[in-house]
Amino acid sequence: MSVEDNRTTNRRRFLGAATMTAASASRVLGANDRVQLALIGCGQRGCYDMGNFVKAGGANVVALCDIWGDRIDQARENPAAANARAFTDHRKVLELKEVDVALIAVPDHWHVPIAVDALEAGKDVYVEKPLTLTIEEGPRVVKAARTHNRVCQVGMQQRSGKHYLEAKAGYLDSGKLGKITLCRTWWNGNGAHLRKAPPALQTKPANLDWPHFLGRVKWRDWDPQQYWNWRAYLDFGGGQVTDLFTHWLDVVHMFMGKDIPISAQGAGGVYYYKDGRTAPDTINVLLEYPSEFTATFEATLVPGATGAAQEFCGTEGRLYIDRGRYEFYPPGRKSQPVVVKAQTSIDLDHVQNFLDCVKSRKLPNADVLIGHRSAQASHLGNISYMQKRRIDFDPVREEILPF
């Protein structure tokens, strides 16, 4: 049996455990029932996600949870959450029988611990990407979702974007691009990685639980910058690679039908922002896949570089795609591109897909296994960067090969 056959068999076996029935749910929801939602992590992204659940029209916000009281107050500014119960410990939220769904939008180092707790409590889960902080965490959260027959959607919203699905069908599935050898991605100048703590946080607020925020991370005294811009510190997340590349890499996996690389190489460093950050401000990653193509990622935070998109380069043309449009370029210098703009919100579409699956018990577009695989591939790039060597990966056992 070939490596690809082995991998396909393993994937089917994994997915076979995912058969879901409405009878297994804590509360069986009918087509017209509203989901009872708990938001865990009431920061900017969490409140945005909550807003999309409200816009979708299928959810009631019944609980809010955050380690900083001010965040809960801000979440309550949305009228839909004005009367939600407030908590500082997610475990107390998960004890509420009325909660159907945990919306998890906390820093990366809390994703798996809270998601596993929620799944084991019988809640369906919508968790922001990346699914995992480390490559070892993935199988644990996948197992929890499968064991407890829960719907778990990861916030990789391109999976539900209508223009992404249209481009995939029209140019990848149809073979119109020919043989694709390079999937090039880039995401430069992302402002979320450059946030500066406001002066008011120089002294820790009395209603902010810093030890709880740290969780499993080793102790350090209150540091407003590490709290406010945790993305810049590798103890809390994977920098631009897992925060940004995971989005684009997941599109590569979706379009190419391959989701496990065989090697990874990463290079970069803190070249400009000498502000104490441990995540590189400039990084390049190269992944090789067993079916003869590579995926690359280029990212820098320096002011001179902007833009975020990806290209699929084939023998019969090139496909450019970002969150707003896709463009197809046939071979030849004088050829005219085909340009198609997005007509709907990929964020709202992704939430709607999840809500539909909560009721149907089908696997969502960005199922937990998909989230694990895209995070896993991104982690390989970071491991290569940190170890300063090429990483070879066994696609069947999903293990890093000895050096």
URPE-V304291 format. One line per field, one symbol per residue. ss: DSSP state (~ for helix, > for strand, _ for the rest). phi: phi as a letter, one per 20 degrees, with the letter a starting at -180 (. if undefined). psi: psi as a letter, one per 30 degrees, with the letter a starting at -180 (. if undefined). A space follows every 10 residues. Layout:
# URPE-V304291
ss = ???
phi = ???
psi = ???
This chain:
# URPE-V304291
ss = __~~~~~~~~ ~~~~~~____ _~~~______ ____>>>>>> ___~~~~~~~ ~~~~~~__>> >>>>>__>~~ ~~~~~___~~ ~___>>>__~ ~~~~______ >>>>___~~~ ~~~~~~~~~~ ___>>>>___ ____~~~~~~ ~~~~~~~___ _>>>__~~~~ _~~~~~~~~~ ~~~______> >>>>>>>>__ ~~~~____~~ ~______>_~ ~~~~______ ___~~~~~_~ ~~______~~ ~~~~~~~~~~ ~~~~~~____ >>>>>>>>>_ __________ _>>>>>>>>_ __>>>>>>>> ______>>>> >>>>__>>>> >___>>>>>_ _______>>> >____~~~~~ ~~~~~~~~~~ ______>~~~ ~~~~~~~~~~ ~~~~~~~___ >>>>____>> ___
phi = .fgffgffff fffffffegd cffeffcfde gdfefedded odfgfffffg gfffffndbd edbccaecgf ffffffffgf dgdffdbdcf fffffffffe cdedceggfd gfgfffgfff enefcdcfef fcecfffggf fffffffdld ecdefdffgd ffffffffff ceffnfemee dcddcbbdmf ffecfdffgf efdfffddef gfgflffgfb fgcgffffcg fecffdadmf fefdggffff fgfffemccc fdbbccbrre eceednfdef ecbcccdddf embccdccbb efffccobab cddcfdqcde bbfdaccddf fofefefedc efdcefffff ffgffffgee mefffdggff fffffgffgf ffffgfelbf ddcefeelcf fgf
psi = kleeeeeeee eeeefffgkk kffflekkkl egkkkjkkkj jhaeeeeeee eeeeefggkk jfkkklfjee eeeeeffjff gegkkklfkf eeeffjffke kjjjhlleff eeeeeeeeef ggklkjklll elelfffeee eeeeeeeghk kjkkhiffff kefeeeeeef feefgffakk fkjklljkhj ffggkkklef gekkkfgkie eeeebfklkk lkjeeeeehf fgkfffagaf efeeeeeeee eeeeefgkgj lflkkkkalj feiigflfkk fkkkkkkklf hhllklkkkk fkffklkkal kjjlfgakjk kaffllkkjl lkegkklkkk kkflkfeeee eeeeeefeef glkleileee eeeeeeeeee eeeeeefhlk kkkjfefhkk kk.
